[in-house]
């Protein structure tokens, strides 16, 4: 498989795993009484340990090399705090206060933020499609939050702010660790990022005080959140970042809101108003259009290159 094909495959898989884990998390909150901060702490700590064990078996003593350089050590602390911890905590808190589909779609505006930041850093002017996507995303969030009435906030302020904050955190953890990923590999970077974020959450979540009702079902669902929704999801997505870069990988992870919405309706039996569905559709289609454009432009350049070689 080509590098581009691998990047697309990993990015899409990461999005699917994330969407699934949000629904499982909601079931744990509603049916078993677990809290978002405790679940996030456990998934980051245990997920980080498992990822580092895998990295150790693969790279032996190299997993500690990241901490020998002050610059990369500082970068990792920032990644663990404002990337892993901030993203996961804000996302699952939004799930707890609303539903997985709403939290996921709000988080999915991150590609539009990444696009704007990339244009700014590269000192490029946005194209018409870029501006149209930005306006559409804002309109979609507006519909979801107010159902079209500026005087009414249907979505709770807490859920809305948490969802928007999670989008900002996704932007950070997508763009920040690119150099570290290429230098140390995804397993080491993800493993340490999770462990750092989880340890920092210990005092807030009071991790030693285990909430909820525990049985085999609870243990199984927590394991799914840790293995599928954390290790597999982050591993696949950040592997996609290595192959495609932060902009394209975030766009190809568009399966996350689709999966989350379908599972929220089918498994959690949540009902959405027409305005909600329109808002969700607008956000998904507008952001996905950026991915379609990038693929088309890249294909066009390849064809022009081939024509140039032939001539």
N, C-alpha and C positions, 0 to 999 in steps of 0.2 A: 504494500500500500504506500502511496506517496505521502510525503510529509504533510501536505495540505489535507489529504484524506484522513490521516491519523488525527490531526488537530481537530477536524470537524467531528470525528467519531468520539473523541474524548470529551469535547466541549458539550456535545448533545447528551452524552451519557451522564456527565456531571449534573446537568440541568434536570434530567429525569430523576436521578437519585435524590436531589434536593427537594423536588416537588413531592416525592413519595414520603420523605422523612418529615415534612411539615404536617402532613395528614396524620402520620403515626404519632407525632408529638401532640397534636390536638386531642387524639383519643386518650393519650396518657393524662392530659390535663383534665379532661371532662369525666372520664370513666374511672381513673385511678387516683386522682387528686394530687398528681405531681405538680411541681411549680417550674416555671420557665428557667429561673436562675439555677435551680438544682440540676435540671436536665442538661442545661448547657454546660455547667461545670463538669458533670460526669462525662458527657460526650467529648469534651475537649481534653480532659485529663486522661481518660482511658484510651481515647482515640489517639492522642499524642504518644502515649507509651507504646501502644501497639505499632504505630507507624515508625517510631524510633527503633524498636526491636527489629522490625523488618529492615530498616536502613542499616542497622548494626550488622545483621547477618549478611547483608549485601556489600557493605563498605568497610566493615570492621571499625577500626579506630577513627575513621574519618568523620564520624558524626559529631565529634567534639571540635573539629577544626574551625567551625563557624564562630566559636566563642573566643578563639585565640587572637582574632583581629578586632580591635576596638570599634572600628567603623561598622563591620558586619554584625557585631554583637549588639550595638546600638540600634542598627536597622532591624534586627530580629525582635528586640524588645518593643519597638514601635509597631512592627507587624503583628506581633502577638496581642498587643493591647488594643490598637485602633483598627486592626484588620480582623483577626480571628475572633477575639472576645467581643468587640463592639458589634460586629456583624451578626454573630450568632445570638447574642443576648437580645439585641433590638428586634431581630426577626422573630424569635420564638416568643418574646413578650407580645409582639404584635399579633402572632397566631393565637396566643392565650386570650387577648382582649378582643379579637375579631374572629377570623377564620383563616385557614391556610391559603386560600385563593387570594383573598384581599391582601394579606401580608406579602405573598409572592409577587403579585402584580405590582404593588407599590415598590418592592425591592427591584423589580425588573426595569424601572426607569433608569437604573445605573448605566446601561449602555449609552443613553443619551448624554449623561453627565460625562462619561469617559470620552465620548466623541467631542464634546465642547472643550474639555481640558486638553485633549490631543491637538485639536486645531489651534488652541491658544499657545501651547508649548512649541508647536511647529510654525507658529506665526502665519497661519493660513486663514483666509476668509471662509466662512461657512457657505456652502452651496444652498440652492433653493430647497433641495430635499432635506438638508440638515435642519434648516429653520422650520420647515413644514413638520418634521418629526418632533421637534421641540415643542411647537405649538400644540400638536396633536396629543403629546404626552401630558402636557399641562391640562388640556381639555379633558382627557380621560380621567386624570386624577380628580379634577373638579366634579365630573359626573359621579364618580364613585363616592366622593365625600359629601356631596350636597344634593344629588339627584336633580341637578339643574336649578335649584332654588338657592340664590346667594344668601338668603336670610336663614337657611336651615343647614345644620351640620348633621347629616345622617350617621356618618362614621364618627366614632368618639374621637375627641382631640388626642387622647393618649395613643390610640391605635394609629391615627394618621401621622403623628409626629414620629412614633417608633418606626413606622413603615418608611417614611422619608429618610430617617436617620440610618436605617439599615441599607438603603440605596447608596448613601454617602459612604458608609463603611465598606460596602461591596466595591465601590470605585477605588477606595484606598487599597484593599487587599488584592485587587486585580492588577493595579498599576505599580504598587510599591515593590513587590518582591521579584520582579522580572530578572534583575541582575543576579540576585541570590539563587534563583531557580536554575539559571544557566550555569552558575559556578558550582553549586553544591548538589543540585538535583532536587526533585520535588519531594521525595520521601523525607529527607533531612529537614528541609525548610518547613514543610507542612507539620511534621512531627514536633519540632521545637516551637513553632507558632502556636499549635494547639496546647501544648503543655504549659507554655508561658501564660497564655490566655486563661487556661483553666485554673492555674495556681493563683493568679491575680483575683479570680472570682471567689476563691475560698471564703474570705471574710464576709462577702456580700450574701452568698447563698447559704452560709452556715452548713457546708457540705456534710459535716459529721451528723447533722440532724436530718435523717432520711424521711421525707414526707410521703404521704399517699398510702394506698393499700397495695401490698405486694403479694404476688402469686406467680405461677409459671408464665401466665400471659403477660404480666408486667415486665418480668425479666426478659422475655423474648422480644417485646416491643422496644425496650431500652437498648437491647443488643442490636436491633435493626437500626435504630437511630444512630448508634455509635459506629457500627461497621458500614452499613449501606449509606446512611445519610451524612456521615462525617468522613470516614477514611476514604471510601470509594468516591463520594461526591467531590471532595476537595482534591483528592489525588487525580481524578480524571480531568476536572476543570483546569487545575493549574498545569497539568501536563499539556492540555490544549493551549494554554497561554504560551508555553515554551515553543510549540509548533506554529501557532498562528499570531501571537502577540495579544495584548490585552483587549484591543478593540474588537477584533474579529471573534476571539474566543467568547467574549461576553455576548456577542450577537448570536452566535450559534448555540448558546445555552438557552435558546428561546423555548425549548420544550418544557422548561420548568413551570412557567405559569399555565401552560396548556394542561400538563399533567395534574398540577395542583388543583386547577378549576374543575376538571373532570372528576377527580377523586373526591373533592369537597362535596360535589353534588351527589355522586353515586354512593359514597361510603358514609359521609357525615350527614347527608340529606339536608344540606343547607339550601335555602331558597334565595335567589338573587332577584332584585327588582330589575325591570327592563333597563333603567339607567345604569345599574351596575354592570350588566352584561355588555351594554354598548361601550362603557368606559373601559372594561377589560379588553374587549375586541379592538378598540382604537389603539390602546397601548401596545398590545401584542403585534398588531399588523404594522403600526408605524415604526416600531423598533426593528421588527423583522425585515422591513423594507430596506433598512440600511445594510443588512447582511446580503440581501439579494443584489443590491447595487454593487457591493464590494466584490461579490463573486462574478458578476457580469463584467465589471471593469477589469478584474484580473484576467478573466478569460479573453477579453478583447486585447489586452496587452500581450498575452501569450500568442494569440493569432497574428498580431502585428509583428511580433518577434520572429515567428516562423516565416512569415512573408518576406521579412527583411533578409533572413538567412537564405531563402530560396532565390531571391533576386540577386 
